[in-house]
Amino acid sequence: MDTKALEVEVIPPARPGRRRRFNAEEKQRFLAEAEMAGQSISSVARRYGLSASMLFHWRRLAEEGSMSSLGADEAVVPESEVKRLQAQVRELERL
C-alpha cells in the first residue's frame, strides 16, 4: 500500500487592527490566484491575511466592471459634484 504524505500549509492568523491599501493590480492578482485550479477565495484570503468577504466584494466589483476604472488613476468624484458641474455647464452654454 502506497501512502502519500499530504502537504499541509500552516497560515498564521491575521493581526487585527491594521488597515492596508491595495491598488487595482494587487486586487486583480489576488482574484486571479483565487480562480486558479485547486484554489479558493477563502484559501487566498487566509494566505495573505485578508478577509474572505473583501475578496468576494472585489470579485463582485470586477464582475460588474467597477474595478476596471481603479487602474485609470482618475479621482472619484461624488455624484452631487458631477450634477453641480453639469448644471454649471448648461448655464454657461445658455449664456
Secondary structure, DSSP 8 states (H G I E B T S, - for coil): ---------------TT------HHHHHHHHHHHHSTT--HHHHHHHHT--HHHHHHHHHHHHHTGGGGGGG------HHHHHHHHHHHHHHHH-
